[in-house]
Amino acid sequence: MRIRYSRRLGAILAGGVWLHAGLSVAAAAKNDAAAEPKGVAVTVTTPKRIDLEIWQPAVGYLEARSAPRIAAEVAGRVIAVQADVGDKVKKGVTLATLDSEDARLSKQAAEADVSRIDALIRAQRLTVKRLRALVKERSAKQSALDDAVAQLAARRAERMSAMVRVQEAERRLAKTAIRSPIDGRVDARQVSVGDYVAPGTLLFRLIDPARLRARLPYPESLIGRLRPGEAVRLESPSAPGREVNAVVSEVRPSVTAGSRAVQVIVNVTNPGGWRPDASVSGRVRVARHKGALLVPETSVVPRPTGMVVYVVEGSVAHQRVVRKGITRDGETEIREGLKGDERVVVDGAGFLTEGATVEVKRP
């Protein structure tokens, strides 16, 4: 009897344990179901509109817009050199001096010739005056007077020629002083005291570091988008941190077989510290899209239908096929497919399909 009672009590206890376990499992399942998200967790944003400027970078070099090569214009021996490489010079300052003795003697000879001819002219004037009086008295022939007048005119012409020789001698004398034609800096010196130079001998090379020209190479595919007057931003490592805003001065479509590039020329005033022949980084504005629509780059995902973004309406994500523009700084331009007032999925877009249920989270 006791054995039967014990067996029944054991069965009842076992059943209670199983019942309790079943209830616990069901409660846990219910709690897990309540803890599960209602859909795919995503973050959203609203597209923004800006005036989008497209800048094309390039690395080129700087050069001086004015870099005259100074040559001797008259022959002579160098007796002094007053400027050296690196010196800053003003317009008109003497760079070197040639022996001027020959030019001075030539000038004196020409001036003496002028004085001689002046004396002959004075004498001829007296002759003409006397002959005119004699012709009036019929004591001399008219032909004699005519000859005297002609000789006076010839003397005057000789004087003009002699004066030209004086001016030429003065010019040669002035050119024995080699002067700077610009305000600038001596970049090269090719002459020393004692050298004999002939006309055309190169003596100095000057540069004007205040007036520079930037040359930026671009691929020929951009030739239609590079135009004079477009905005340019320039920086040079020779003076870090100094950005210069300028405009395109000239576009030279000199495409060669070797470079396949065009040159953008930008004339610029030195902001200080820039050096001719230094490298320069430039960015030219090649396009401007007014009111461009931008979304985060992660919002645009590839699908069999093309590039799409997902727009959240309520708790459902809908697929929109879009046409992309440019991508920069983590944002992509949308040319077609959005109005601009939608809630666009940012994080989680790659896990969505059309009509997927989503749960919007804060970024």
C-alpha positions as CSV (number, residue, x, y, z in Angstrom):
1,M,0.0,0.0,0.0
2,R,2.8,2.4,1.0
3,I,4.6,1.5,-2.2
4,R,1.6,2.5,-4.4
5,Y,1.2,5.8,-2.5
6,S,4.9,6.6,-3.0
7,R,4.7,5.9,-6.7
8,R,1.7,8.2,-7.1
9,L,3.3,11.0,-5.1
10,G,6.5,10.7,-7.3
11,A,4.4,10.9,-10.5
12,I,2.6,14.0,-9.2
13,L,5.9,15.7,-8.2
14,A,7.5,14.9,-11.6
15,G,4.5,16.2,-13.5
16,G,4.7,19.4,-11.5
17,V,8.3,19.8,-12.3
18,W,7.7,19.4,-16.1
19,L,4.7,21.8,-15.9
20,H,6.8,24.4,-14.2
21,A,9.6,23.9,-16.8
22,G,7.2,24.3,-19.6
23,L,5.7,27.5,-18.2
24,S,9.3,28.9,-17.7
25,V,10.2,28.1,-21.4
26,A,7.0,29.7,-22.6
27,A,7.6,32.8,-20.5
28,A,11.2,33.1,-21.8
29,A,10.1,32.7,-25.4
30,K,7.5,35.5,-24.8
31,N,10.1,37.8,-23.3
32,D,12.5,37.1,-26.2
33,A,9.8,37.9,-28.7
34,A,9.1,41.1,-26.9
35,A,12.9,42.0,-26.9
36,E,13.3,41.4,-30.7
37,P,13.2,44.6,-32.8
38,K,10.2,45.3,-34.9
39,G,12.4,45.7,-38.1
40,V,15.9,46.4,-39.4
41,A,17.6,49.1,-37.3
42,V,18.5,52.1,-39.4
43,T,19.4,55.8,-39.1
44,V,17.9,58.4,-41.4
45,T,18.7,61.9,-42.6
46,T,17.1,64.5,-44.9
47,P,19.0,65.4,-48.1
48,K,20.6,68.9,-48.1
49,R,20.8,71.4,-50.9
50,I,23.9,73.5,-51.5
51,D,25.6,75.3,-54.4
52,L,28.1,72.6,-55.3
53,E,31.4,73.6,-56.7
54,I,33.6,71.1,-58.5
55,W,37.3,71.8,-58.2
56,Q,39.9,69.9,-60.3
57,P,43.4,69.7,-58.6
58,A,46.8,69.8,-60.4
59,V,50.4,70.2,-59.4
60,G,52.5,72.6,-61.5
61,Y,55.3,75.1,-61.0
62,L,55.8,78.8,-60.6
63,E,57.9,81.1,-62.9
64,A,58.6,84.8,-62.9
65,R,56.5,86.7,-65.4
66,S,59.4,89.1,-66.0
67,A,62.8,87.5,-66.3
68,P,65.0,89.6,-68.6
69,R,68.4,88.5,-69.7
70,I,70.8,91.4,-69.7
71,A,73.3,91.5,-72.5
72,A,76.0,94.0,-73.5
73,E,74.9,96.5,-76.1
74,V,78.3,97.9,-76.8
75,A,81.8,96.4,-76.8
76,G,84.2,97.0,-74.0
77,R,86.1,95.7,-71.1
78,V,84.4,95.2,-67.7
79,I,85.9,97.5,-65.1
80,A,83.4,97.0,-62.3
81,V,80.6,94.6,-61.3
82,Q,78.2,96.2,-58.8
83,A,75.6,93.3,-58.4
84,D,75.8,89.6,-57.6
85,V,73.5,86.6,-57.5
86,G,70.7,87.1,-55.0
87,D,71.0,90.9,-54.8
88,K,67.7,92.8,-54.9
89,V,68.0,95.7,-57.4
90,K,65.9,98.6,-58.4
91,K,65.1,99.7,-61.9
92,G,67.9,101.9,-63.3
93,V,70.6,100.8,-60.8
94,T,74.0,100.0,-62.3
95,L,74.8,96.3,-62.4
96,A,78.2,96.5,-64.2
97,T,80.4,99.1,-65.8
98,L,82.4,98.9,-69.1
99,D,85.4,101.0,-70.0
100,S,83.9,104.2,-71.5
101,E,87.0,105.9,-72.8
102,D,86.4,104.9,-76.5
103,A,82.8,106.1,-76.3
104,R,83.9,109.4,-74.7
105,L,86.5,110.0,-77.4
106,S,83.9,109.3,-80.1
107,K,81.6,111.8,-78.5
108,Q,84.3,114.5,-78.3
109,A,85.2,113.9,-82.0
110,A,81.5,114.2,-83.0
111,E,81.1,117.4,-81.0
112,A,84.2,118.9,-82.6
113,D,82.9,118.1,-86.0
114,V,79.6,120.0,-85.1
115,S,81.7,123.0,-84.0
116,R,83.7,122.9,-87.3
117,I,80.5,122.8,-89.4
118,D,78.9,125.6,-87.3
119,A,81.9,127.8,-88.3
120,L,81.5,126.9,-92.0
121,I,77.8,127.7,-91.8
122,R,78.4,131.1,-90.3
123,A,80.9,131.9,-93.1
124,Q,78.5,130.6,-95.7
125,R,75.7,132.8,-94.4
126,L,77.9,135.9,-94.8
127,T,78.7,134.8,-98.3
128,V,75.1,134.4,-99.2
129,K,74.3,137.8,-97.6
130,R,77.0,139.5,-99.6
131,L,76.0,137.9,-102.9
132,R,72.4,138.9,-102.5
133,A,73.5,142.5,-102.1
134,L,75.7,142.3,-105.2
135,V,72.9,140.7,-107.3
136,K,70.6,143.6,-106.4
137,E,73.3,146.0,-107.6
138,R,73.7,143.8,-110.7
139,S,77.3,143.3,-109.7
140,A,77.1,139.5,-109.4
141,K,75.2,136.8,-111.2
142,Q,72.2,135.1,-109.9
143,S,73.8,131.7,-110.5
144,A,76.6,132.6,-108.0
145,L,74.0,133.4,-105.4
146,D,72.2,130.1,-106.1
147,D,75.4,128.1,-105.7
148,A,76.1,129.9,-102.3
149,V,72.6,129.1,-101.1
150,A,72.9,125.5,-102.1
151,Q,76.3,125.2,-100.2
152,L,74.6,126.7,-97.1
153,A,71.9,124.1,-97.2
154,A,74.6,121.4,-97.6
155,R,76.4,122.7,-94.6
156,R,73.2,122.6,-92.5
157,A,72.7,118.9,-93.6
158,E,76.2,118.1,-92.6
159,R,75.5,119.6,-89.2
160,M,72.4,117.4,-88.8
161,S,74.5,114.4,-89.6
162,A,77.2,115.4,-87.1
163,M,74.6,115.9,-84.4
164,V,73.3,112.4,-85.1
165,R,76.9,111.1,-84.6
166,V,77.0,113.0,-81.3
167,Q,73.8,111.4,-80.1
168,E,75.0,108.0,-81.2
169,A,78.2,108.6,-79.2
170,E,76.2,109.7,-76.1
171,R,74.1,106.6,-76.5
172,R,77.1,104.3,-76.6
173,L,78.6,106.1,-73.6
174,A,75.4,105.6,-71.6
175,K,75.4,101.9,-72.5
176,T,78.8,101.4,-70.9
177,A,76.8,101.4,-67.6
178,I,74.8,98.2,-67.6
179,R,71.5,99.1,-65.8
180,S,68.6,97.0,-64.5
181,P,65.4,97.4,-66.5
182,I,63.2,96.2,-63.7
183,D,62.8,96.0,-59.9
184,G,63.8,92.5,-59.2
185,R,66.5,90.1,-58.0
186,V,69.7,88.9,-59.7
187,D,69.2,85.3,-60.6
188,A,72.5,84.7,-62.5
189,R,75.8,86.6,-63.2
190,Q,78.0,85.6,-66.1
191,V,80.6,88.4,-66.1
192,S,83.6,89.3,-64.1
193,V,85.9,92.3,-63.9
194,G,88.4,92.2,-66.7
195,D,86.2,90.4,-69.2
196,Y,86.0,91.8,-72.7
197,V,82.4,91.7,-73.9
198,A,81.0,92.1,-77.4
199,P,77.5,93.3,-78.2
200,G,75.1,90.5,-77.4
201,T,77.2,88.9,-74.6
202,L,74.9,87.7,-71.8
203,L,75.9,89.4,-68.5
204,F,73.0,88.9,-66.0
205,R,69.6,87.2,-65.6
206,L,67.1,89.1,-63.5
207,I,63.7,87.9,-62.2
208,D,60.8,89.8,-60.7
209,P,59.6,87.7,-57.8
210,A,56.6,89.9,-57.1
211,R,54.9,89.0,-60.4
212,L,54.6,85.3,-60.9
213,R,52.9,82.9,-63.3
214,A,51.6,79.5,-62.3
215,R,51.5,76.7,-64.9
216,L,49.1,73.9,-64.1
217,P,48.9,70.8,-66.4
218,Y,45.5,69.2,-67.0
219,P,44.4,66.2,-69.1
220,E,43.1,67.0,-72.5
221,S,39.7,65.6,-71.5
222,L,39.1,68.7,-69.4
223,I,39.9,71.2,-72.2
224,G,36.2,72.1,-72.7
225,R,35.7,72.9,-69.0
226,L,38.8,75.0,-68.5
227,R,38.1,78.6,-69.4
228,P,39.8,82.0,-68.7
229,G,38.1,83.8,-65.8
230,E,37.4,80.6,-63.8
231,A,38.3,80.7,-60.1
232,V,41.6,79.1,-59.0
233,R,43.1,78.4,-55.5
234,L,46.8,78.1,-55.3
235,E,49.2,76.9,-52.6
236,S,53.0,76.5,-52.7
237,P,55.2,74.5,-50.3
238,S,57.7,77.3,-50.4
239,A,55.3,79.2,-48.1
240,P,53.0,76.7,-46.4
241,G,49.6,77.9,-45.2
242,R,49.2,80.8,-47.7
243,E,46.4,80.2,-50.1
244,V,45.9,82.6,-53.0
245,N,42.6,83.1,-54.8
246,A,43.0,84.0,-58.4
247,V,41.4,83.4,-61.8
248,V,42.6,81.5,-64.9
249,S,44.5,84.0,-67.1
250,E,44.9,81.7,-70.2
251,V,44.4,78.2,-71.3
252,R,46.9,76.9,-73.8
253,P,45.7,73.8,-75.7
254,S,49.2,72.7,-76.6
255,V,48.5,69.0,-76.4
256,T,51.6,67.1,-77.3
257,A,52.2,63.4,-78.0
258,G,54.4,63.3,-74.9
259,S,52.2,65.0,-72.3
260,R,48.6,64.7,-73.6
261,A,48.0,67.7,-71.4
262,V,46.9,71.3,-71.6
263,Q,48.3,74.2,-69.6
264,V,46.3,76.5,-67.4
265,I,48.2,79.8,-66.9
266,V,47.4,81.8,-63.8
267,N,49.0,85.2,-63.3
268,V,49.4,86.0,-59.6
269,T,51.0,88.5,-57.3
270,N,53.5,86.9,-54.8
271,P,51.8,86.8,-51.4
272,G,55.2,86.6,-49.8
273,G,57.6,83.7,-49.6
274,W,56.7,82.2,-53.0
275,R,59.7,81.5,-55.2
276,P,60.0,81.2,-59.0
277,D,60.7,77.6,-60.1
278,A,59.0,76.3,-56.9
279,S,56.1,73.8,-57.2
280,V,52.5,74.9,-56.8
281,S,49.3,73.1,-56.1
282,G,46.3,74.4,-57.8
283,R,42.6,73.8,-57.9
284,V,40.5,75.1,-60.7
285,R,36.7,75.3,-60.5
286,V,35.5,73.4,-63.5
287,A,31.7,73.4,-62.7
288,R,29.1,74.8,-60.4
289,H,25.8,73.1,-59.6
290,K,23.3,75.4,-58.0
291,G,21.0,73.8,-55.5
292,A,22.6,70.4,-55.7
293,L,21.0,67.6,-53.6
294,L,23.5,65.7,-51.4
295,V,23.0,62.6,-49.3
296,P,25.6,60.6,-47.3
297,E,27.7,58.3,-49.5
298,T,26.6,55.3,-47.5
299,S,22.9,56.0,-48.4
300,V,23.6,55.0,-52.1
301,V,23.8,51.2,-52.6
302,P,24.0,49.1,-55.8
303,R,21.0,46.9,-56.7
304,P,20.1,45.0,-59.9
305,T,17.9,47.9,-60.9
306,G,20.8,50.3,-60.5
307,M,22.0,52.7,-57.8
308,V,19.3,53.2,-55.2
309,V,18.5,54.9,-51.9
310,Y,15.9,53.8,-49.4
311,V,13.2,56.2,-48.3
312,V,11.4,55.6,-45.0
313,E,7.7,56.1,-44.9
314,G,6.3,55.2,-41.5
315,S,8.2,52.1,-40.6
316,V,8.6,50.8,-44.2
317,A,11.6,51.3,-46.5
318,H,10.9,52.0,-50.1
319,Q,13.5,51.7,-52.8
320,R,14.2,54.8,-55.1
321,V,16.4,54.4,-58.2
322,V,18.7,57.5,-58.5
323,R,21.2,59.0,-60.8
324,K,24.4,59.9,-59.0
325,G,26.5,63.0,-59.6
326,I,29.9,63.5,-58.0
327,T,31.0,62.2,-54.6
328,R,33.2,64.2,-52.3
329,D,33.9,64.4,-48.6
330,G,31.6,61.4,-47.8
331,E,28.6,62.9,-49.6
332,T,27.1,62.0,-53.0
333,E,25.2,64.3,-55.3
334,I,21.8,63.0,-56.5
335,R,20.9,64.3,-59.9
336,E,17.6,62.4,-60.3
337,G,15.3,60.3,-58.1
338,L,14.7,62.4,-55.0
339,K,12.7,65.5,-54.3
340,G,14.7,66.6,-51.3
341,D,12.2,66.3,-48.5
342,E,12.4,62.5,-47.9
343,R,13.8,60.6,-45.0
344,V,16.7,58.7,-46.5
345,V,18.3,55.7,-44.8
346,V,22.0,56.2,-43.9
347,D,23.2,53.3,-41.7
348,G,21.7,50.0,-42.6
349,A,20.8,50.8,-46.2
350,G,22.9,47.9,-47.5
351,F,20.7,45.4,-45.6
352,L,17.4,46.6,-47.0
353,T,15.1,45.5,-49.7
354,E,11.9,47.0,-51.1
355,G,9.1,47.1,-48.5
356,A,11.4,46.1,-45.6
357,T,10.2,46.9,-42.1
358,V,12.6,49.3,-40.3
359,E,13.1,50.7,-36.9
360,V,14.6,54.2,-36.9
361,K,17.4,54.8,-34.4
362,R,19.1,57.9,-33.4
363,P,22.5,58.3,-35.1
